[in-house]
Amino acid sequence: MPGPTAGSAGDTSTAPASPAADATVASTADAATPDAATPADAATLTDAAGTAAAATGRAAIVVLGGLVALGPLTTDLYLPGLPAIADDLVAEPAAVQLTLTFSMFGVAAGQLIFGPLSDRFGRRPPLLAGLVVYTLASIVCVIAPDLTTLIAARFVQGAAGAAGLVIGRAVARDRFEGVAMIRFLASITLISGLAPILAPLFGAQMLRFTSWRGTFGALAALGLLLTLVAFAALRETLPPSARRGGGLSGTLRTMGGLLRNMPFLGLLLTSTFAFGALFGYISGSSVVLQHVYHVSPQTYSLLFGLNSVAIVGATQLNGRVLAPRFTAGALMRTGLAVMIAAGVSLVLVTAVWDLGLVAVCASLFVMMASLGMVLPNSAARALSLVAPQSAGSASALLGTGTFLCGAVVAPLSSLGGSPSAVLLAVVVLSCAVLSAASYLLLLRPARTAPADAPEPAAA
């Protein structure tokens, strides 16, 4: 049976009885009701998508794209310098990879902080605070005297940088629904997708005339620039009348209601494990390609950029060509099938046939392209279940799940002490299978059941 469209996300429930419940879990139709307290200027109705797009403007899309790109840049710019960090700080390569793991833990924790804060205080204040802290943490990375300090600074850097990730998605939910949201996310992804393409290239070239510390100096400068641009150009998209109160207890009720919504949970886990495949590739490819297949840092950055082109291109194809013609469910099922096929191919060419670098890179290219169909559709469908008042919390759950999975997956490709292409392939395939299983087992059966809502807040 075909999956639900992006606009409905398969939610057939009626609006919850209480205002608190209504603000937390809603179908697309529910989000448009007066109970959702959505102001007219928020432009969240599908039929107002054109007006909202005009109001957003190219400048806002560029700013939001830059904010969402901050996460990939933080992860990818320094990847070519991992061996140099190990040499400079006299540490084992596996220990240096903890700088990536703790950064992901930071991003996961930061989204749980900044998402609910943006629902309560609006989008701008938490965003600007996060960018300031990000800039300061990047400076600490530059001057870190030892690996422990660097790991701690990377955790703070990741947590603060999460403000751009979580609030960027929340702003998309403030303004759009359904196919319009997918298109908007595709526009942001086009910009943010340049980050993983260009970051390793720039990082590798920077190592020609500076040390790995210079890459963190560049991130500090970028954080300062984004702070100034966001302050000047990004408008508030969640008016005071639409903001959520209730403090910590209200936040926990909101998140609890979302996690009891089976369609949302299914999409959350589908996205989480798909990101696990991505992070498995990101964390393991640098060591595997450079040490197992003996490519140079510059060649590695080119291969990494090529795979980034695959995910960006597939995302744009999905948002601009396929989404208006096919249901999001059909596109997700296709993407998940291709992702599993690519994972099986990767295992075969590394563990069974040993076909070398070209076959490995081809399998990874197809894997990245499949993610360009799975990730935007799962995010758009999940956010379509949520009223704007809870978009920050929903975005936080989506982002936290993905980066927690990434933090767990990142060190797996280094188990055993020596780089292994087979282990990398097994990790990627396992995440792909878990992603597809989450979609098939949790999302589709839940379409016939009413969505659970959180308990009403005490009067």
C-alpha positions in Angstrom: 0.0 0.0 0.0 1.5 3.3 -0.9 2.8 5.5 1.9 1.3 8.8 2.8 2.2 12.0 1.1 4.5 14.5 2.6 1.6 16.8 3.4 -0.2 14.3 5.5 2.6 12.0 6.6 0.0 9.3 7.1 -1.6 10.9 10.2 -5.3 10.3 10.1 -6.0 11.4 13.7 -8.3 14.2 14.7 -7.1 17.2 16.7 -6.5 16.4 20.3 -8.9 17.8 22.8 -6.6 20.0 24.8 -4.6 23.0 23.6 -1.4 21.4 24.9 -2.0 18.2 22.9 -3.1 20.1 19.8 0.2 22.1 19.8 2.2 18.9 20.0 1.0 16.3 17.6 -1.3 17.3 14.6 -1.9 16.2 11.1 -1.5 18.8 8.4 -5.1 19.6 8.6 -4.9 20.0 12.4 -2.0 22.4 12.1 -4.2 24.6 10.1 -7.0 24.8 12.6 -7.6 27.8 14.9 -6.7 25.7 17.9 -3.1 25.5 16.7 -2.9 29.3 17.3 -0.9 29.8 14.1 -0.9 33.5 13.1 -1.7 34.4 9.5 1.8 35.9 9.0 3.4 32.6 9.8 2.3 31.4 6.4 2.1 27.7 7.3 -0.9 26.8 5.1 0.0 25.0 1.9 -2.1 27.4 -0.2 0.0 30.3 1.1 3.3 28.6 0.3 3.9 30.9 -2.7 3.5 34.0 -0.5 5.7 32.6 2.2 8.4 31.7 -0.3 8.4 35.3 -1.6 8.6 36.6 2.0 11.5 34.3 2.8 13.5 35.6 -0.1 16.9 34.5 -1.4 18.7 36.1 1.5 16.9 34.1 4.1 17.5 30.9 2.2 21.2 31.6 2.0 21.3 32.5 5.7 19.4 29.3 6.7 21.6 27.2 4.4 24.7 28.6 6.0 23.4 27.9 9.5 22.5 24.3 8.6 25.8 23.9 6.8 27.7 24.8 10.0 27.3 21.2 11.2 28.8 19.5 8.2 31.6 22.1 8.1 32.4 21.5 11.7 32.6 17.8 11.0 34.3 17.7 7.6 36.8 20.6 7.4 39.3 19.0 9.7 38.9 15.4 8.5 42.0 15.5 6.3 44.0 16.7 9.3 43.1 13.7 11.6 46.5 12.0 11.1 48.3 15.3 11.7 46.4 15.8 15.0 47.5 12.4 16.1 51.1 13.2 15.3 51.0 16.7 16.9 49.3 15.7 20.1 51.0 12.3 20.3 47.8 10.3 20.3 46.5 7.1 18.8 44.3 7.5 15.7 41.4 5.8 17.5 41.7 8.3 20.3 41.8 11.3 17.9 38.5 10.0 16.4 36.9 10.8 19.7 37.1 14.5 18.6 34.5 13.5 16.0 32.5 11.3 18.4 32.2 13.9 21.1 31.3 16.6 18.6 28.4 14.4 17.5 27.4 13.9 21.2 27.5 17.7 21.5 25.3 18.2 18.5 22.8 15.7 19.9 22.7 17.4 23.3 22.6 20.9 21.8 19.6 20.2 19.8 17.7 19.0 22.9 18.6 22.4 24.4 18.1 24.8 21.6 15.0 23.2 20.0 12.7 23.6 23.0 14.3 27.0 23.8 13.3 28.2 20.3 9.7 27.0 20.9 9.6 29.1 24.1 11.6 32.2 23.3 11.4 32.4 19.5 13.9 31.4 16.9 16.4 34.4 17.0 17.6 34.6 20.6 18.7 30.9 21.0 20.2 31.0 17.6 22.4 34.0 18.2 23.4 32.7 21.6 24.5 29.4 20.1 26.5 31.1 17.4 28.4 33.2 19.9 29.3 30.1 22.0 30.3 28.2 18.8 32.8 31.0 17.9 34.4 30.9 21.3 34.6 27.1 21.4 36.3 27.2 18.0 38.9 29.5 19.3 39.6 27.1 22.2 40.1 24.3 19.6 42.7 26.5 17.9 44.8 26.8 21.1 44.1 23.4 22.6 47.3 22.2 24.2 46.3 18.5 24.4 43.8 16.0 23.1 41.6 16.2 26.2 41.1 19.9 25.8 40.4 19.5 22.1 37.8 16.8 22.8 36.1 19.0 25.4 36.1 22.0 23.1 34.7 19.9 20.2 31.8 18.8 22.5 30.9 22.5 23.2 31.5 23.4 19.6 29.1 20.7 18.4 26.4 21.6 21.1 26.5 25.3 20.2 26.6 24.7 16.4 23.4 22.6 16.8 21.4 25.8 17.2 21.7 26.4 13.4 20.7 22.8 12.6 17.6 22.5 14.8 16.3 26.1 14.4 16.8 26.0 10.6 14.4 23.0 10.4 12.0 24.7 12.8 11.9 27.8 10.6 11.0 25.6 7.6 8.1 24.2 9.6 7.0 27.7 10.6 6.6 28.7 7.0 5.8 25.6 4.9 4.0 22.3 4.7 4.0 19.3 2.4 5.7 19.6 -1.0 6.4 23.2 -0.3 8.4 22.2 2.8 10.3 19.6 0.8 11.2 22.2 -1.9 12.3 24.7 0.8 14.4 22.0 2.5 15.9 21.1 -0.9 16.9 24.8 -1.4 18.6 24.8 2.0 20.2 21.5 1.2 21.6 22.8 -2.0 23.5 25.4 -0.1 24.4 23.4 3.0 25.3 20.4 0.7 28.2 22.5 -0.7 29.7 22.2 2.8 30.7 18.5 2.7 31.8 19.0 -0.9 34.1 22.0 -0.3 35.1 21.4 3.3 37.5 18.5 2.7 38.9 20.2 -0.4 39.6 23.4 1.6 40.8 21.4 4.6 43.3 19.5 2.5 44.5 22.6 0.8 44.8 24.5 4.1 47.1 21.8 5.3 49.6 22.8 2.6 50.3 26.2 4.3 49.0 25.8 7.8 48.4 23.2 10.5 45.2 21.5 11.6 44.8 24.4 14.0 44.2 26.7 11.1 41.1 24.8 10.1 39.6 25.5 13.5 40.6 29.1 13.0 38.6 29.2 9.8 35.6 27.7 11.7 35.9 30.5 14.4 35.9 33.1 11.6 32.8 31.5 10.0 31.0 31.4 13.3 31.6 35.1 13.8 30.4 35.9 10.3 27.2 33.9 10.6 26.5 35.6 13.9 26.7 39.0 12.3 24.7 37.9 9.2 22.0 36.2 11.2 21.6 39.2 13.5 21.1 41.5 10.5 19.2 39.3 8.1 17.2 36.6 9.8 13.7 37.6 11.0 11.7 36.0 13.8 9.3 33.4 12.4 7.6 32.4 15.6 5.6 35.3 17.0 5.0 35.6 20.8 1.4 34.4 20.5 2.5 31.1 19.0 5.2 30.3 21.5 5.0 27.5 24.0 5.3 27.9 27.8 5.4 25.3 30.6 9.1 25.1 31.3 10.9 21.7 31.5 7.7 19.8 32.3 6.0 21.2 29.2 9.0 20.3 27.1 9.0 16.7 28.4 5.2 16.4 27.8 5.7 17.6 24.3 8.5 15.2 23.5 6.7 12.4 25.2 3.7 12.9 23.0 5.8 13.0 19.9 7.5 9.7 20.8 4.1 8.1 21.4 3.0 9.1 17.9 3.9 5.9 15.9 4.2 7.6 12.5 6.5 10.2 13.9 8.6 7.6 15.8 8.8 5.5 12.6 10.1 8.4 10.6 12.4 9.4 13.4 14.1 6.0 13.4 14.2 5.8 9.6 16.0 9.1 9.5 18.2 8.2 12.5 19.6 5.0 11.0 19.9 6.5 7.5 22.1 9.2 9.1 24.0 6.4 10.8 25.0 5.0 7.4 26.1 8.5 6.4 28.2 9.0 9.6 29.6 5.6 9.3 30.9 6.6 5.9 32.1 10.0 7.1 34.0 8.7 10.1 35.5 5.7 8.4 36.2 6.8 4.9 39.2 9.0 5.7 41.2 6.3 7.4 40.1 3.5 5.1 40.7 5.3 1.8 44.0 6.8 2.9 45.5 3.8 4.7 43.8 0.8 3.0 43.7 2.1 -0.5 46.7 4.6 -0.1 45.1 7.7 -1.6 46.6 11.1 -0.8 44.7 13.6 1.4 44.0 15.6 -1.8 42.6 12.6 -3.6 40.5 11.7 -0.6 39.0 15.1 -0.5 38.1 14.8 -4.2 36.4 11.4 -3.7 34.6 12.8 -0.6 33.4 15.7 -2.7 32.2 13.4 -5.5 30.0 11.5 -3.0 28.7 14.8 -1.7 27.7 15.7 -5.2 25.6 12.5 -5.3 23.6 13.4 -2.2 23.1 17.0 -3.1 22.1 16.1 -6.7 19.7 13.5 -5.5 18.2 15.9 -3.0 17.6 18.5 -5.6 16.1 15.9 -8.0 13.8 14.7 -5.2 12.6 18.2 -4.2 12.2 19.8 -7.5 11.3 17.0 -9.9 10.1 13.9 -8.1 8.2 15.3 -5.1 5.5 17.0 -7.1 4.9 13.8 -9.1 5.2 11.0 -6.6 4.2 10.5 -3.0 6.8 10.9 -0.4 6.2 7.3 0.7 6.9 6.0 -2.7 10.1 8.0 -2.9 11.2 6.9 0.5 10.7 3.2 -0.3 12.7 3.6 -3.5 15.5 5.3 -1.6 15.6 2.7 1.1 15.7 -0.1 -1.5 18.6 1.5 -3.3 20.4 2.2 0.0 20.2 -1.5 1.0 21.4 -2.6 -2.5 24.3 -0.2 -2.3 25.2 -1.6 1.1 25.1 -5.2 -0.1 27.3 -4.2 -3.0 29.8 -2.6 -0.7 30.1 -5.7 1.4 30.5 -7.9 -1.7 33.2 -5.8 -3.3 35.2 -5.6 -0.1 34.7 -8.9 1.7 33.9 -11.4 -1.2 35.4 -10.2 -4.4 38.0 -7.5 -3.3 37.4 -5.4 -6.4 39.5 -2.4 -5.2 39.0 1.3 -5.0 36.8 2.0 -8.0 34.2 -0.6 -7.0 34.2 0.7 -3.4 33.8 4.3 -4.5 31.0 3.4 -7.0 29.0 1.6 -4.2 29.5 4.6 -1.9 28.3 7.0 -4.6 25.1 5.1 -5.0 24.6 4.9 -1.2 25.0 8.7 -0.9 22.5 9.3 -3.8 19.9 7.1 -2.0 20.3 9.2 1.1 19.3 12.2 -1.0 15.8 10.7 -1.3 15.4 9.2 2.2 16.6 12.1 4.4 14.6 15.1 3.1 11.3 13.1 2.7 11.6 11.6 6.2 12.3 15.0 7.8 9.4 16.7 5.9 6.9 14.0 6.6 7.9 14.0 10.3 7.6 17.8 10.6 4.3 17.7 8.8 2.9 15.8 11.9 3.8 18.7 14.2 2.1 22.1 14.8 4.5 25.1 14.6 4.5 25.6 18.4 6.3 22.3 18.7 8.5 22.4 15.6 11.6 23.1 17.6 11.1 20.1 19.9 10.3 17.9 17.0 13.4 19.1 15.1 15.4 18.5 18.3 14.3 14.9 18.5 15.0 14.3 14.8 18.5 15.8 15.1 19.4 14.3 18.4 18.5 10.8 17.2 20.7 11.1 14.1 23.7 12.5 15.9 23.5 10.1 18.8 23.4 7.3 16.2 26.4 9.0 14.5 28.3 9.2 17.7 27.8 5.5 18.3 28.6 4.5 14.7 31.6 6.7 14.3 34.1 4.6 16.2 32.8 1.3 14.9 34.8 1.4 11.7 38.0 1.5 13.8 37.3 -1.5 16.0 40.2 -4.0 16.0 42.8 -1.3 15.9 43.6 -1.4 12.1 41.6 0.2 9.3 39.2 -2.2 7.6 37.1 -1.6 4.4 35.0 -4.7 5.3 34.1 -3.4 8.7 33.1 0.0 7.2 30.9 -1.8 4.7 29.2 -3.9 7.4 28.5 -0.8 9.5 27.0 1.0 6.5 24.8 -1.9 5.5 23.6 -2.6 9.0 22.4 1.0 9.4 20.7 0.8 6.0 18.8 -2.4 7.0 17.8 -0.9 10.4 16.5 2.2 8.6 14.3 0.2 6.2 13.1 -2.0 9.0 12.0 1.0 11.1 10.0 2.3 8.1 8.3 -1.0 7.4 7.6 -2.1 10.9 6.7 1.1 12.7 5.4 3.6 10.2 3.0 1.8 7.8 1.1 -0.3 10.4 0.6 2.9 12.5 -1.4 4.6 9.7 -4.6 2.9 10.8 -4.1 3.8 14.5 -4.9 7.2 16.1 -1.8 9.3 16.9 -1.1 9.4 20.6 -1.0 12.8 22.2 0.7 14.0 25.4 -1.3 14.3 28.6 -2.9 17.7 29.0 -1.0 20.2 31.0 -2.3 20.8 34.5 -4.7 23.8 34.8 
